[in-house]
């Protein structure tokens, strides 16, 4: 990997792409620290001092704060980060199966994909308005910081009322600023994809998570001691190695194409394969599972925490606490369910088999058509089981770190689960793209 980056910096055009990517990342991190109008950052720091930012919010809010590089709890210009775009992309990908028009656009190739990308941008801005309004409302009531900020005290108000402007105008400007920030982040990601190296949206998420690692590691060292910190680092290195191994693992189904005479030319007769990854679903099941598990906590926020009923206390004890056995079990099952659900939507064995049959392809030993579709479905269902268990174990691993460290404040533990999965995945894809571009410019193997 280091040799690939070294060779890339020696190539002038690749060096320009790498430097351009680094410049965009620096601009993105600058926007993540820019203050939004109408927010008192002095009071924000007081709230964060009253309770650590890891303990603020909870559930999916911690995941969103991790993806934004800590910008969400500071209500900065880029507070929403790239999550509205990811949500919009997932929604449109799911709707492609339901809405025939979207499925038709997907089959049209580049022109149809451009149209779907345009719909994704519009949906991203709409979701950004909804999410920014929700986060501004949570910040104004103090729930964004775990209800530790007394909003009746002017010294703890996140959005002060004595600004000289009507409150509705202040909130509207704040929502508009955060929505515009999402649009800029989306544009920066597309710039990296077009002119830089790697997938722009993934690179920005990678930068956000990496920006949290030093502070999170220092927090563990200060609270748990150097011994546990070094042990955590060793475990993280082992986890990264296992994640790299499984992310690269795939089942290759051989495909043979028959020879065909078209005019005077012979076509076909080649051999290839269908790569079925063990982790076919990526991080989407983790996002879905985290979002569903946030609903019980969202439900309890509508009630007085000091006068909860019996079943509400049970929900708070077993479905909100990330160290409870029921919470971990439900999270585990949800990830397995959503892994099968998402894979069944994104990979259609019948469609793949029909395309192979259309172009004269077949799996050796399997008849084309429905037998091939049944064979692909048989293989996929068993690979998905391994991928689902892998995602579930990796996602609940931070919960056991909470218990081992005896510290509730590490709810967005960045050294395990989805954070490691994203960082390793993005790193591998970026290195592969660099190596592929280097191979296009260096043909030493063919010249020797």
Order of alpha helices (4+ residues) and beta strands (2+ residues): alpha-alpha-alpha-alpha-alpha-alpha-alpha-alpha-alpha-alpha-beta-beta-beta-beta-alpha-alpha-alpha-alpha-beta-alpha-alpha-alpha
